[in-house]
Amino acid sequence: MTIRSEIIGCGSYLPERLVTNAELSKKVDTTDEWIFSRTGIRQRHIAADGELTSDLALKAANNALEHAGITAAEVDLLILATTTPDNTFPATATKVQSQLGMVNGAAFDIQAVCSGFVYGMAIANNFIKAGQSKTVVLIGAETFSRILDWEDRTTCVLFGDGAGAVVIRAGEGGPDSPPGETGHNVGRGILSTHIHSDGSTNDLLYVDGGPSSTQTVGHVRMVGREVFRHAVTNLAGIVDEALEANGLAAEDIDWLVPHQANKRILDGTARKLGLPVEKMVVTVDRHANTSAASIPLALDEAVRDGRIKRGDLVLMEAMGGGLTWGAAMVRW
Ligand code: COA
C-alpha cells in the first residue's frame, strides 16, 4: 500500500494591529511610494505587546483543525516553523502542543527562516510516508517585529507578524492514482518536496545576535540587493526542479503560492515560469513578509475564498536566510 500525505485543512491568524506605510514613515525616513514601488507592500500586521509567537501559532492551528474537522487528540506530530520562538528553549511547538490539548506523539520547532514552511512540508511528508506519523499539524508562525531594528529603514519596512497552519494526514493510494472525470489526478496529496541550502551565503541575511554568540536576541541584517539576486535565481531553479520531478509543465500549475517577500520577486518568478499573474496568490501587499507564516497565510486565504479547489495543482516555493530555499508540489 502506498501512503500519501493529504492536506485536509488549513487556517491562519493575523494580529489585530495594522501598521501602514504612512505610519512607518513617521518613525523612519521612508515613504509609502518608496516602499510600495520597491516591494509592493502597503501595510503589515504587528503583534500586540505580550502577544507571542505561540499565541499566533495556537490560533492558526485551532483554525486549521476546525477546518479539517478533527480534534487535537488525533494529532501525533506538531511541527512549528519559526525564527522567532517565545524562548531560546523549550521549543515553542511544545507550548502550542500543550495549549492545543495534544496528548500523543511529539512536537518540535524547525528553523529555516522564510523557507521554514516548505522545509516543514518536506519533514511532514517524509514522516507520514515512513509510517511514523498519521496526522501532522504544520504551523508557520512569526513575530518578526521583535527582531527588527526599527531604526534601520532598509529592513524594518519589509516584515510583518502572523501565523498559518495546515493539517496533513496519511491517506491510502499514491498521489499518482488514475485521473478522474475532470482529467485531474484524483489522488490528493503532496506530490513532491524539494529543499536546499547554501551556508556560504550566511552573511547576506542574518540576525546579529544569539544565545551562543552575543547572549542577546539581535536584529535582522540584510544585503538586500544580493538577496534579491539570489532569490530570482534560486526560485527559478527550484520551480524547474519541482516541475521536472513530476513530469509537469508550467501550464499544468493551477496556483502558485509563493513565499511573500517582495512583489517584484513574485512577478519575476511568474514571468520566468510563463505563468499569468492571476494564477499567483499574492498577500504581500497586506501582510508584508511574515517569513515562515507567509505561505500558509496565503494558502488559507485562497482556499477559503474559493480560488484553490479540490484537484487543483498547487506549487509552493520559498527562499530565506541561510540561504535556504525549497518547493512543494501539491494536488489539493
Ligand atoms: N525608504 C526610503 N529609502 C530607502 C529605504 C526605505 N525604506 N530603504 C533603502 N532606501 C534607500 C537606500 O538607502 C538607497 O539610498 P542611496 O541610493 O542614497 O544609498 C536607495 O534607497 C536604494 O537602496 P537599495 O538597497 O539599492 O534598493 P533596492 O532597489 O535594492 O531595494 C530592497 C531594496 C530591500 C527592497 C530590495 O533589495 C529587496 O527587495 N531585496 C530582497 C529582500 C528580501 O526579500 N528579503 C527577504 C528574503 S526572504
Residues whose N, C-alpha, C, O or C-beta is under 5 A from the ligand:
A	BS01	COA	D29 T30 T31 W34 R38 C114 R153 T154 V157 G224 R225 V227 F228 A261 N262 M319 G320
